[in-house]
């Protein structure tokens, strides 16, 4: 304070104090600055929350329609003369009829339905072929699967719910309008009017679509049939691999570093490596997987095992860091007491410290798994972007079969031309977010229920 | 899956060893556990460990090393002329592997007996057609050298499999016998088991080092190949990115690096003010109620996978930026732009900046604030003139970490920023236009390494050089940031 006085040797500046009840100009300015500053802070929080809300609303509004699908109900006569010419009901013979053989049956059923409802497609300027195109190309395959599964039903008339074509479906979800149909070569306004007529007749309806969750991916021109079944299985397999490798290895490494490691250059090296690996871009792990697991070790591309290994290496730092934190939070008195009654160092760790740290370890592991579940970039490099239609077989062979993964499936769909795939990508994201939400909820519950404060 | 069976057999042996070791120890002590040096289960674990661990280690090593040895042996039977025909050794070897698999399938399906499979001659029988019958994927005609190598390959892998089973199971049995013979009531089983466990723990913690070494080596190796085929000066200082799989590509890194840095800059311009102000408000002003709600909500942003942000950029932000900003002012008409990717990435980084800054601001000692209040400063003056300067090094560290995250981010830029590299030749205006599509290092790594890749062409190998560059940049930023943060922490501890 002496400095301040020295700087103003002449008469100290008089501050016009005024009334204690009223603020002077300077105080008011300072208070305004104070309020402005607070406002900036609140705005920043508002921006963050707003971003979260907009993100979620945009994904939900785009994706929820994916769970609904437009179906056309038809009574198909499974004509024995076409499906089983010899009448032997021999399954091998029936399998020889390709999906092309089934198309006429659907056509006949569609014509019969329209006749029954008193609809003449010509009224809407729709030819028979175009009316046929309103039903998904997947319908013939669906029919064939049914017949192969139930050969004894040949000759009967069976009611089927076929998927409507993606554009017709889009019409009921607001993606396709009469105006856009004018310009679209894949759908005409007449077809949409015909669809409305079918809807009035009760042959066309929109309801929940389980096959979106259970079915495999479908090709470019039949978005209505695409599902995320294979992707869910692939992600599940990868999570199994990650859990089986990352949890034991991560816990073992943390126990060593936290309880046994002497402080020397080697321990330092490990620590520096772990903290660096936690911040290495995920795509670099993809390059590692491609170069080592696929090109060097010769593991198959697109296989969940390779994805699992790559994600394990990525998740390890997360698990190690959280495990070490929870080991550290166990008070030293526990260790001392165990050692005091004659336990060895190893026994004190495995019998006392580890069980007490377990809730924290599991919480960290679940969060690490959730991170791994949403990871996309490294999986793209190891070939998971491939188009996979077949479900992988049961483990352990299934780990080596090609599969997709949820986030990669999303990416895959966004790269396709038909806008119907964007809706499906958002739908898949919702499923992914639900999984993540569940995992995080479990982590929070674990932490609340079991974590002890010492 | 014979490997699975070997694995299970070893585990089974281990289980037997557990009980054998335990009962033998108890037997020598006459059933009185007090006579034993260690608890009975330790004798069991001793048996289990000696049986299982060495055997499984050999199994793992064999599975890792054997394929490359077999490959090189089989490759050595192929004359150089055959390689010249196909272009490269790796292509021929892929063919060899396929042919080998096809022969295996043929034998399995009974279309070929084992003797014939070993003596096939491509010049006498129509092997290609016969192998195609099995449903195997054979793309070209199987020539004699390829067939020779394929047979060699088959024989060697079969022999290797047999040797592996014998070696692994033999080792397990030796371990088993040794462990059981060593077991005696005075044997210090616990010390041995604990030593063993400690070794396993050490091995587990060295995986972190192995991963780093793996990353660096795999990228260095392939980057070396790349620089054999493409001059490094043109890579690091080239201003044109124009890969062409027919050859004659220009693979200059600068346009990609510019795109990466530009998008990261936009992202930081969004994330740093918002994140920093949010952190200040939450740690200095907010009451416990608001804090309890807002802090986790903002951190939810960090838990959302990047693919979600990518989709958000693609379907919501991209069209929005184009229709409301870019087109009205006539700066661009693509949904992919630097702005789109930058803003969305900025949102992703908000929680990153805010939670790190929050920790750092909280670490500033309360005494410093109290001193400032005591002098009559308002709260905001205290924050601006005392807390922030004290926390500055830590905040800089947090921003550097966020920058490294932004530079390495992939999905948002793949879906939001576009695939066209910045054209340095179009002049300054074009390359600083934030509404133009621009590509980044990570996007190009993805696009060069997905789809059909040929690991002999520089167009594919360039991805490894890009990856190494990315790794070095992010590593540098991280090390610097951690150093600053650590230095700062020490100041107040």
Interface residues (C-beta under 8 A of the other chain):
Chain A: X30 X31 X33 X34 X36 X37 X38 X40 X41 X42 X43 X44 X45 X47 X48 X49 X51 X52 X54 X55 X58 X59 X62 X248 X249 X250 X252 X253 X255 X256 X257 X260 X261 X269 X270 X273 X274 X275 X276 X277 X279 X280 X281 X282 X283 X284 X285 X286 X287 X288 X290 X291 X292 X295 X296 X297 X298 X313 X316 X317 X320 X344 X345 X346 X370 X373 X374 X375 X376 X377 X380 X381 X383 X385 X396 X397 X407 X410 X411 X414 X422 X425 X426 X429 X432 X433 X436 X440
Chain B: X1 X4 X64 X67 X68 X190 X194 X197 X198 X200 X201 X202 X204 X205 X206 X207 X208 X209 X211 X212 X214 X215 X218 X219 X221 X222 X273 X274 X275 X276 X277 X278 X280 X281 X282 X284 X285 X294 X297 X298 X300 X301 X303 X304 X305 X306 X307 X308 X309 X310 X311 X312 X314 X315 X316 X347 X350 X351 X354 X378 X379 X380 X381 X383 X384 X401 X404 X405 X407 X408 X409 X410 X411 X414 X415 X442 X445 X446 X449 X450 X455 X463 X464 X467 X470 X471 X474 X475 X478 X479 X482
